[in-house]
Amino acid sequence: MNFAKVVGVVLIVAGVIGLVMGSFSYTKNTEAVKLGPVELSVKQKETVNVPVWAGIGAIAVGVVLLVMGGRKG
């Protein structure tokens, strides 16, 4: 399996996950106050929405890479 086919499969899987999940969240640590040896930090939960067009686009590009990846010239 060449590089283009591997990237194509990864894009298809990522596109399907993006369409199924719709969004993902992560925790971000931020430093709120630092006074000498005392340091306070805040954990913020961030959510990122994955647009439908991005999922469909990733699947389409992945399919094109799979189909065209095996062809030479």
Secondary structure, 3 states (H helix, E strand, C coil): CCHHHHHHHHHHHHHHHHHHHCEEEEEEEEEEEEECCEEEEEEEEEEEECCHHHHHHHHHHHHHHHHHHCCCC
